Structure formats: C-alpha cells, structure tokens
Amino acid sequence: MANLEDAHKQFLAHLKEKSRSSATILAYGKDIEQLNEYLKAAGKNDVAQVSLEDLQSFMEKLSKETYTAKSISRKTNSTKTFFKFLKAQGYITEDPANSLEHPKFENKPPRILTKLEYRALRDAARSDTRMLAVIELLLQSGIRIGELAQLRVEDINLDGGNLSVPKFEGSNERTIPLNRAAADAITKYLEVRPKTPSHALFITKTGRPLLIRNIRTAIDRYFRIAGIKEAKVNDLRHTWVAHQLQAGVPLTMVSKLAGHKRLSTTERYLQFVQNQNGESKVKLEEL
C-alpha cells in the first residue's frame, strides 16, 4: 500500500534519477499534485484505490474548467507516466491509466519565419551587437535557447569554424559547423564583450551570465520592433530546421545537428517545406 503523497515524491525522485529536464519534472510534479488533490477530495488516499473512472472524471472536470484539449492531453500523459511507474514499482497490480484516452486536438504547425521576417529581425537588432550575435547564432545553428545560455567562450572555435554545444537538461552534447554569418556576428560581439572572469559567452554589462529569461525577453522585444507577430524564440530553431531540409541537407544530418532524440521529430518538418531535390547536398545553408 502507498499513499498518494508518498507515491508523488517517489515519482519525482525517479524522474530526477532518469535525468529528465527540470522543466519536465516541474510540469509532471504539478500535474500529479493537481490530480492527487482531486483524488483526495473524492476520498481516495491510496494509489490502489484509484480507478479508470476516477481518472476520467478528473479529466472531464478539467474540460469543464476551460482547460484546452492540449493541456488535458499533457496531464493525461503525466497521469499515464505516473501510474506506469507505480505498476513497475509494484505498488499496484493493475494500471487504471492504461485505457485512459487522450482528447483529440490538432497540433499547430511549427512557426517558420519568412525571409522578410528574419531579415526584419536582424535589422531591428542591428545596433545591439550582443543580441544580434545571439539571434544570428540561434538562427544559423538551430541550438536551443537553454543550450545557448550555457555556452562558454571556449566552446566557440572561430579558427576551426565550429561550435561545441554542451549537454543541457537531457539534450546531447554535439559539435555544429559555425557558418560565416554566425562567426562574423560572434567575432564582432567578442570585440566589445565586457572583461570578466566569467567564462559564459553571453554576459550582462556587469559581467554576469545572461540568463534564459533575459535572452527570451530581449528577443521578444526585437520581434515586436520588427513587427513579427505570433513568433517565439524557439521559432528561430524551427526556421533553421525547415531551411536546412528545404536546402537539401540530409534528414539524418539535420536531426543530428538539431539534437533531436528521434528522427521522427525532424521528419514532421518535411510536410512544411518544399525540398529542392538536393539530397546529395551536405553543405549547411546560411539564412
């Protein structure tokens, strides 16, 4: 027998042992905490007492509270993962979440910036040497914002023309070619980068590492200045992936450089690009 609160704690500890990202652990933690509160209010305090009907009732309650189908689907996934863990640990013999169905919803296609948009974004940040280098690096390498925030000066090899991407919250370590546009932007930034003991590539005026939230806020500001609507920082990554596929760079190479864990993640972009029949072409294109 295991009460819901103890099971919740053990589940989070399990996710940490599996090196899941902090964002994933936080999201799963909140989802299961919300589920447990509902179950306790219904008089269910032990995991073995929970039925499929209880879980379905919880999801129906969320639907009535105006949660989107996508949010409910995420909570369904968290619930399934939680009870799968409980069964694997021997706390339950039957998994009540096994037959729990996801609500149907349509995934929005990735937001891919047009040439006009990413040129406008560059122009908007032209006078900000640091943020122009940030934008250029995201746009030309396809790395994640979290990976960019972790970059050190020594990760940039201007002579060799490559970028070493450190391991970050579940993403894999890899080396990415550094094209001319990105190299030029970084070179100009390094010329004005404040002197500091910090090894972080991108820093504040006081020499402290530039945090993810600072980067996101700054880029969002330049999106507004450039008049680019409904765009987010991660759309620079989407744009890079789509552009490389359209330029004919092999799917497997794009997937590897993007750090996708599954080839299917990269494949989903194919429906949004018009391939130029250059499958043998391996040179990465500049945006």
N, C-alpha and C positions, 0 to 999 in steps of 0.2 A: 504494500500500500504506500502511496506517495501523495502528499497534499499538493495542491496546485502551486502554492508559493515556492516550495522546495524544488518542485519539478522545473519551474520557471528559472530559478537560479542555476540549476544544473545544466539546463539547456543553453543558457548564455555562456557558461563556462566551457561547454562543449564547442560552441561556435568560436570562442577565443582560441581553443586548442587547435582548431582546424584552420587558424589564421585567416578567418573571414574578416573583411574590412570593417573598420569601426562604424561606418555608415550602415552597413548591413546588420551588424549586431544591434545597433541602436534601433533600427527600424523593426527588426524581429522582436526585440525586447518590448517595445511599445505596443506592438500588435498583440502579443501574447498577454501582456499586462491588461490590456483592454478586454480581451477575451475572458481572462480569469475573473475580472471584476463582474462581468456579466454572469458567468457560471456560478460564482459565489452568491450573487443576488438571487439566483434560481435555486439555491440550496445545494449546489454541487461543490464540495470542497476537496474531493479526491479525484485523481485522474481516471480511476477505474469506474467512476460513476458517470462519466461523460458519454453521451450517445451521439449518433449522427444527427438525430433530431435537434439536440441542443445546439449543435454547431450550425445547422441550417437556420434555426430560429435566430441565432446571433447575427448571421449574415443578412437575414430578412430585416432585422432591426436596423442594421447599418443602412440598408437600402432606403428605409423609411426616413432615416435621419439625413437624407440627401448626400450620402457618400456616393462618389462616382463608381461606375462599374469597374474602372481600372483600379481604384483604391481598394474596393472589395476583393478584387482578384488578387491583389498583393497580400491582403490579410488572409485570404484563402490559402495562398502559397505558404505564408508563415505558419498557419494552423497545421497544414499538412506536414510541413517540415518538423514542427514541434511534436506531433503525435507519432510520426515515423521514428523520431529519436526515442520517445518513450517506449515504443514497442521493442526497439533494438536493445534498450537497456533492461527490458524485462519487467517494466512497471505495468504494462497492460498486455493482454494476450490477443485482443482484437483491436485493430486500428479504426476508430469511428470516423476518422477524416479521410479514409481511403476512398470512399464513394462521394465525398464532398465535391460538388462541381463548381467550376469557375463560372462567373457570369460572362455572358458574351459581350464583347466590345471590340471596336476597331482600333488597331494601333495606328497612331498618326505616323505618316512617313517622316523620315529624318528631314530636318530643315537644311537644305543645301543652298548656300549663298550663291547668288549670280555673280558674274564677273563685275558688273556695275556695283553691286553691293560691297564686295570685298575690296574693291578699289576705293570706294567711298569711305570705308572703314579705315583704310590706310591713310587717306587724305585727312581724315578727322584727327588722327593721332600723330600726324607728321611732325608737329612741334614738340612732341613728348618722346624724347629719344628712348627712354626706358620702356614705356608702354608700346611703342612701335616695335621694339625688339621682341617684347612678349607676344604681341599679336602676330608678328611675322613668324616667330618660332612655332606657335600653335598652328598657324595656317600652313606652314611649309613642312612640318614634321608629323602632324596628326597626334602628338602626345596629349595626354590628359592634363587638365589643369593641376591636379594633385601631383602629377609627376613633374610638371614644370616648376612648381613651388619648391620641390625637393632638390632641384638641380644645383650643383656646385660649380664654381668657376672651372675646376679641373675636369669636369665632365664634358666641357667644350673643347674639341680638338680642331682648331681652325686650320692648322697645317695639314692634318690628315683628312679634314673635311668630313668629320663625323661627330655624333652626339651620343654619349653614353647615358642611357636612361636608367636611373636607379630603381630598385624594387620598391613598390609603393602599394601598401594595403591590398595585397592579392594580385597586383599586376606583376608581370615578369620583367626581369632585367634584360635589356637589349641594346643594340647599337644601331643607330639610324644615320643614313647619309645626311650631311648638312649641305644643302644646296647654296648657290651663290646669294640669293635674296636673303636667306636667313643668316648666312655668315656675315654679310655686309651689315645687316641691322645689329647683330651682336657685337661686331667689331666697333661700330660707332658708339654703342652703349658702353662698352668696356672702357672707352676713352674718357668717358665722363662719370663712370661709376665711382661713388664716394670711396675713399680709402677707409678700410675697416678690417678688423681681424676676422670677421665672418667670412666663411667660405661660400656662403649662399650666392648664387649667380645674381639673382634679382633681390635688391635690398631697398630699404627706405632711405630717405635723405639723412637719417641719423645712423645708418649703417646696420639696421636690423633686417632680418629676412622678411621679404614681402610675403604676407600670408595669403592663403587661398581666397579668403573673403575680400581682401584688398584688391587682388587681381580681378576677381569677378565684378566688384563694384566699379572699378576703373573701366573695364571693357564694356560693361553695360552702359556706362556714361558715353563712351565713344559710339556705341550703337545708336544711342539717342541723337547725338550730334550729327551722325551720318544719315539720320533719317531711316535707319533699318529697323523695321518693325517685327515683333514676334520672333526675335532672334536671341539665343543664349550663347554663352561661352562655348559650350560643347558643340555648337553648330559649326565652329571652325574645324573641329575634328571630323564631323560628318562631311564637311565640304572637301577636306583633304582626301578622305577615303573614296568618295564619289569621283573626284577629279582623277585620282590615280587609276581607278578602274576604267574610267572613260578614256584615259590616255593609252590604255592597253597594257598597263603593268599587270603581270600575272596575279590572279586572285590569291594564291598561296603566299606570294611575296608581300602583298598589301596586308594580308591577315597577320603575317609575322611581324611586320614593322609597326602595325597598329597595336600589337599586343593583345589581339583577340584570342580568347581561350579556345573558341570553337570557330571552325571555318564557316559554319552556317551563319554566324554573326556578320561576317563580311559579305556572304552571299546575298543577304537581304537587301544590300545596296544595289545589286545588279538591276533590279526592276526600275530603279530610278535614274539610271544612266544609259546613255546611248554609246555602246562600245564602238571604238573606231577600227575594229578588226586589226589590232596591233599586238596580238598575243605574244609574239616573239620579242616585243619591245620591252626592255627591262629598265631603261633609264627613268628615274623618277622625274616627273614634270614639275616645274615651278608654277605656282599660282600667280 
